[in-house]
Amino acid sequence: MANYRKLPWQRNIRVIPASVAAKLQEVPRGVGIVPVCTKLITATELKDGAFRHLNMKLVADQPSFPATLLPSEDTGPYSAKNCNGWEVKRQDLPMIPKTIYLGERPIYGDWSNGSFPLWQDRMVYQVDEYAPTDYCIDIDMLRKTAASFVFKFKLDCVLDRSDANFDEDLLFCLRVCPETLAGIAELS
């Protein structure tokens, strides 16, 4: 189990939330969908460093934040997948032969006699590899109140409902949002 940054909010969601599913029904096919989250952040939260992982802080009673940010891989498992990609072991498919290099070995256990490469054939499960998505978060301050700020966080991806993997892609985007933003994304 990887060690992820401790955050005071829930990280993961299991299914597409009902509010997002209802909004999807209103959007006609062929229109690009962008996950967006708005969040009310108090000046105290910025001072205390609750959003330090987004490089957000309070400087002279004004928020300081980057316009675009790639979520850190230590924020959670989906942020790590966003940065590094991932593999899925396909145990539902038949095993395949694979030749594995086990390193150089000394001849008769003595390096002075020379060495030889050792290779071994093994049966392994097939693996699907997924490249990093590298979705960045665009941050924008919408308004300022007396002791808080309203920010808009937008993932820089456009999803197409006609895509075969739309539900998986949407759920992935919606899982990145709670890890980094402490909120469920909506659609725009």
HUSUL-V488577 format. One record per residue. RES is the residue in one letter. PSI is psi in whole degrees, 0 to 359 (999 if undefined). OMEGA is omega in whole degrees, -180 to 180 (* if undefined). Layout:
res:RES psi:PSI omega:OMEGA
res:RES psi:PSI omega:OMEGA
This chain:
res:M psi:129 omega:-179
res:A psi:153 omega:176
res:N psi:112 omega:180
res:Y psi:156 omega:179
res:R psi:137 omega:178
res:K psi:126 omega:179
res:L psi:146 omega:-176
res:P psi:24 omega:180
res:W psi:165 omega:180
res:Q psi:140 omega:-176
res:R psi:315 omega:-166
res:N psi:154 omega:170
res:I psi:151 omega:-176
res:R psi:326 omega:-177
res:V psi:166 omega:176
res:I psi:123 omega:-178
res:P psi:152 omega:-177
res:A psi:323 omega:-180
res:S psi:323 omega:179
res:V psi:318 omega:179
res:A psi:321 omega:178
res:A psi:320 omega:179
res:K psi:326 omega:178
res:L psi:325 omega:-180
res:Q psi:334 omega:-180
res:E psi:338 omega:-175
res:V psi:125 omega:179
res:P psi:154 omega:178
res:R psi:149 omega:179
res:G psi:354 omega:178
res:V psi:132 omega:179
res:G psi:140 omega:-178
res:I psi:133 omega:-179
res:V psi:125 omega:176
res:P psi:129 omega:-178
res:V psi:143 omega:177
res:C psi:132 omega:172
res:T psi:145 omega:-174
res:K psi:131 omega:174
res:L psi:118 omega:-179
res:I psi:127 omega:-180
res:T psi:159 omega:177
res:A psi:326 omega:179
res:T psi:318 omega:179
res:E psi:321 omega:178
res:L psi:320 omega:178
res:K psi:318 omega:-177
res:D psi:350 omega:177
res:G psi:22 omega:180
res:A psi:334 omega:-179
res:F psi:30 omega:178
res:R psi:328 omega:180
res:H psi:344 omega:175
res:L psi:12 omega:-177
res:N psi:35 omega:178
res:M psi:133 omega:179
res:K psi:173 omega:180
res:L psi:123 omega:180
res:V psi:114 omega:-180
res:A psi:49 omega:179
res:D psi:15 omega:175
res:Q psi:139 omega:180
res:P psi:141 omega:175
res:S psi:126 omega:-176
res:F psi:153 omega:176
res:P psi:154 omega:178
res:A psi:324 omega:-180
res:T psi:142 omega:-176
res:L psi:135 omega:172
res:L psi:121 omega:-179
res:P psi:139 omega:-179
res:S psi:143 omega:-178
res:E psi:344 omega:179
res:D psi:7 omega:179
res:T psi:323 omega:-180
res:G psi:175 omega:-175
res:P psi:325 omega:-179
res:Y psi:329 omega:173
res:S psi:323 omega:177
res:A psi:317 omega:177
res:K psi:324 omega:178
res:N psi:323 omega:-178
res:C psi:322 omega:-169
res:N psi:347 omega:-172
res:G psi:183 omega:-179
res:W psi:167 omega:178
res:E psi:148 omega:176
res:V psi:119 omega:177
res:K psi:123 omega:-175
res:R psi:85 omega:179
res:Q psi:351 omega:177
res:D psi:350 omega:179
res:L psi:159 omega:179
res:P psi:152 omega:178
res:M psi:154 omega:-180
res:I psi:154 omega:177
res:P psi:143 omega:178
res:K psi:135 omega:177
res:T psi:126 omega:-175
res:I psi:134 omega:178
res:Y psi:124 omega:-178
res:L psi:8 omega:175
res:G psi:180 omega:178
res:E psi:142 omega:180
res:R psi:145 omega:178
res:P psi:145 omega:177
res:I psi:124 omega:-177
res:Y psi:31 omega:176
res:G psi:9 omega:-178
res:D psi:116 omega:-178
res:W psi:337 omega:-180
res:S psi:340 omega:176
res:N psi:353 omega:-177
res:G psi:190 omega:-179
res:S psi:169 omega:178
res:F psi:150 omega:177
res:P psi:139 omega:180
res:L psi:123 omega:179
res:W psi:146 omega:179
res:Q psi:138 omega:176
res:D psi:133 omega:178
res:R psi:156 omega:173
res:M psi:127 omega:-177
res:V psi:159 omega:174
res:Y psi:149 omega:175
res:Q psi:150 omega:-177
res:V psi:132 omega:171
res:D psi:127 omega:179
res:E psi:135 omega:179
res:Y psi:129 omega:180
res:A psi:157 omega:176
res:P psi:142 omega:178
res:T psi:332 omega:179
res:D psi:41 omega:175
res:Y psi:125 omega:177
res:C psi:161 omega:178
res:I psi:124 omega:174
res:D psi:126 omega:-176
res:I psi:134 omega:180
res:D psi:135 omega:177
res:M psi:123 omega:-179
res:L psi:313 omega:179
res:R psi:164 omega:180
res:K psi:134 omega:173
res:T psi:189 omega:-175
res:A psi:310 omega:-176
res:A psi:19 omega:-179
res:S psi:172 omega:-178
res:F psi:144 omega:175
res:V psi:120 omega:-179
res:F psi:149 omega:173
res:K psi:128 omega:178
res:F psi:124 omega:-176
res:K psi:128 omega:174
res:L psi:138 omega:-176
res:D psi:55 omega:176
res:C psi:148 omega:177
res:V psi:120 omega:-178
res:L psi:144 omega:-179
res:D psi:122 omega:-177
res:R psi:338 omega:180
res:S psi:353 omega:178
res:D psi:141 omega:-178
res:A psi:328 omega:-178
res:N psi:24 omega:-174
res:F psi:311 omega:-177
res:D psi:318 omega:178
res:E psi:316 omega:180
res:D psi:317 omega:179
res:L psi:316 omega:-180
res:L psi:322 omega:177
res:F psi:313 omega:179
res:C psi:318 omega:-180
res:L psi:335 omega:177
res:R psi:331 omega:177
res:V psi:323 omega:-176
res:C psi:309 omega:-180
res:P psi:329 omega:180
res:E psi:318 omega:-174
res:T psi:331 omega:-168
res:L psi:354 omega:-178
res:A psi:42 omega:178
res:G psi:156 omega:178
res:I psi:134 omega:180
res:A psi:149 omega:171
res:E psi:186 omega:-178
res:L psi:146 omega:173
res:S psi:999 omega:*
